[in-house]
Amino acid sequence: MAITNVTDQNFAKETAEGLVLADFWAPWCGPCKMIAPVLEEIDGEMEDKVQIVKLDVDENQETAGKYGVMSIPTLLLFKDGNVVDQVIGFQPKEALVDLINKHA
């Protein structure tokens, strides 16, 4: 599975089933650019455990506001549509893998 770009319109549908890591980001955000290749690696290695979606907060402010996203990158981990964990700011790959495995 590839990382999916989502919008306000399809966010709820895309995070409704299974384990989904949602990356709230913006194109101008330095730490967001740093974490992107980490998420690509995780997607390639853990696609059987987790789906990764990305939401551009500049273009999708409704969803960002709904989840109280004040800083980016914010990563929310959903399990069957419910937020089960979150991290804010750049995280090393190992920390994100541990987060996913904790809920898988």
N, C-alpha and C positions, 0 to 999 in steps of 0.2 A: 504494500500500500504506500502511496505517496502522501506527503503532507498536503492537506487540503486547506485552501483559503476559504474562509467563511465570512458571512455578512450578518447584519442584524436579522435579515429575513430567514436565513437557514441555520443560525447558530443553535437554537434549541433542538432542531431535528438532528443535527450532526453530533450533538453531545448527549443524546437521549439513551443510547444503548452502549453497554460495555464500558471499557476504561478509555477515557479520552483526555489527552493533555492539551489544553487550550493555551496558546501563546498570544497574549495581548501585546501588540507591538506597534511601532510606527517607522516609516522609512528613514526618518531623520535621527533616530535613536541609536547612539553608538553601542551601548550594551546589547541592544536588540540585534544589531549586526553581528556582534561577537557570539551570541548564543545560537544564531541560525545554523551554523555548521554543526554545532553540538546536537541540535535537534535532528538534523539530517542523518547524523551517525546513529542516533538512538532509533530513528524511524527504520533505518536499514537493518539494525540488529534486533529490534524488539517488536517488529510489526505484527507478530502473532499475539502480543500481549496488550499493545496500546495503539490507538489511533492518535495522530497529532494533527491539530488544526491551528490555523493562524488567523487572528482577527486584527485588522488594521484599525486602531482606535480613532484615528483621525476621520476615517470614512464611516465608522460604525459606533458612534458615540452612545447610542441607546443601550446596547449590550454592555459596553464598558461601564456605563453609569449604573446599570442594573446590578452588576457585581462589585460595585464600589472600587473600581480600578483607578487609583490615583497616581501610581508610578508605573513606568514600564522599563524593562519587560516585567509583566506579571504572568505567572504560569498558574493556571487553575487546573486541578486534576478532578475530573468528573467520573463518577461511577454510576451507570444507569441513570444519568440526568442530574445527579446531585453532586455538589462540590464536596470532596472528601479531603482535599489538601490544597495548599497554595504556597508558592514561593515568589519573592519579589527580588528583582535584580538578577544579574548574571550569576549562574550556578555552574560549577564544573560538572562534567558528564557523570562522574561517579555519584554525585549527590542526586542528580535527576534519576539515574537508574535505580538507586536505593528507594527514592520516593515512589517510583512506579512499582517496584517489586513489593513494597510494603502493602500495596492495595490490590495487587494482581491476584 
